[in-house]
Amino acid sequence: MPYARISLHKGRSAEWLSALSRSLQQSLEETFEVPPHDCFQVIHQCAPGELVYDPQYFGGPRSEGFVLIHITAGRVRTTQRKQAFYARLVARLVDSPGVRPEDVMVIISTTAEEDWSFSMGRAQMLERR
């Protein structure tokens, strides 16, 4: 049940954004133990000056094609699973829609089951127990 917030500069086509979304979702399903169709994403295209980052910090050089992906996950994954996800995601994004590896930054945060309400004002994850 990850929720992904994707930030990047304005100007990408709907097709490019769709390919980005698809590559992210496929990577989550393949390596991050996410079931098919469990897809919740927000893509935020930033105006000039709204996406601020260091072009060299722990990588780079980053370009104007920089993509920041923040994933909120419902449970902790192992270090190995996270590393497999990072590698698969970058490989997919390079392939489609064509993001440079240096331009991909990922942050993963985790939450507890009671931190999610999918609808109806209920904590459905707690009801699964």
N, C-alpha and C positions, 0 to 999 in steps of 0.2 A: 503494500500500500504506500509506496513512496509518493511524495508530492515534489515535483521539480519546478524550481523557478529558474528561468533561463534569461540572462541579461546580455544584450549585445547592442551595437550601434544600429540606428535606424537605416532603412534603405534596402533591406532584403525582400525578395519577392515571396509571395505566398508559397510557391513551389519549393523555394530554398528552405523556408521555415518548416514546411511539411517534411522535407527530407531530414532536417535536423531533428525534429520531433520523433520521426520514425526510427532514426538511428539510435537515439537515446533510449526509446522504449525497447527496441530489439536488444540492446546491450543489457538493459535491466533484466529482461526476461531470460537471456542466455547465461548471465553470470552472477546476478544479484538475488536470485531466488524470488523473482517477482512473477506471479501468475499472468497468463495472457489476459489482455484487456484491462488490467489493473493500471490504468493510465490517467494520471492527473498532472497536468503541466500548465504553467503560465509562462508565456514568452513576452518579455518586456523589451521593446526596442527603445533605446535611449537616444535623446537628442544630444548634440554636441555639448560636452561639459557635464553630462549626467552619469557617465560611466567613467569613473576615475580609477586608474590602476598604474602600477609601476611596470614599465615595459621590460625590465630585467629581473625583477625579484624572483628567486628560485626558478629560473628558466629563461625563456625568451630567446631572442628578442620578440616581444609581443607586438602585434600590428593593430591596425584599425579593425581587423577581423576578429579581435578578441571575443571569446564567448565564456561567460561565467555561469556555471551550473551549480545551483545549491539544491541538494536533495535532502528532504526531511523524510527519514525512514522510521518505521514503527518499531523496529527492533535492531539490535546490534548485529553486524556481520563480522566475520573473522577478518583479520588483516589480509590473509591470502585472498579471500573473496573480494574484498575492496580493491586490492591490487589487480586482480583479474578483470574486474569491472572497469577500472581506469584504462587498462590497456585495450580492452575490447572496444570501449567507447571511442577512444581516440582513433583506433583503426577504422571503425565504422564512419566516424565523422570525416576523416580524411577521404574515404571512399565516396561518401555522400552526406552532405552536400559539397564537400571540398574544403573543410576547415584545416588550417595548418596545425600540426601537433603542438607547436609553441603557443598557439592561441587558445588552448583549451585549459580551463581551470575548473576543478570540481571540489566542492565542499559537501561533506556528508554529516548531517546531524541526526541524532536519534531521539525518540520520544517514548513515552509509556502508552500502554493500550488505552488508558482513560483520557489521553490527550486528543483522541480522534472522535468526531461525530460525523458520520457520512450523510445523515439526513434524519428528519423526524425528531430532532432534539434528543437523540439517544446515543449512547456510547456502544455501538454495535460490537466492537472488539471485546468488550467486557462480557457481552451476552453470549459469545461463542464458547465460553468456558464450560 
